[in-house]
Amino acid sequence: MAGTSSDVTHEEIPQTKKDRKGREPLRDVLAAAIARVEKLELAMAETHDSVEDAVVRIDGVESRDKDLRGEMQGALNAAVDGLAQRSESLEAELVSIKDEIAAIRTERDQVATMQEEFEALKAELIALRGAVAGGTVMLQPTPRSDAPKPKEFSGHREAKVVDNFLWSMEQYF
């Protein structure tokens, strides 16, 4: 293509006889012009073919671009869906782990309470063994509740109230 356009611009015109005024005959000039136009038409046809080839290639590239964009969008959507599912499963796993940790903490607190009770029972057992071996029992006094007190005397009392008071005194002792 480049060779043809340079041929057109650098074409050698054959030397012809010139007329009296130094001009070339019109027939020769016309023949040379027609030859140049034919070469130019040939070059234009080649250029037109090249342009058509380029347009076809560009259309192919645009089509492939659309296909690739569609494929990439599909792959991206699949990756996003996969990540969303993975995220949901990890969140569910995290919730179950938190529940397990809470259960373990509750059990740990129960074990600590049992251990304190065990230590208290152990100390009580040691004290009882010592009391049995020594023959004396050292019991701590149990706190007593307050003794029932009668209501103030207002001049007369019912027998039932007096009986209830006496019964509660018997229970106290």
HELIX and SHEET records of a PDB file:
HELIX    1   1 ALA A    2  THR A    9  1                                   8    
HELIX    2   2 LEU A   26  GLY A  134  1                                 109    
HELIX    3   3 ALA A  159  TYR A  172  1                                  14    
END                                                                             
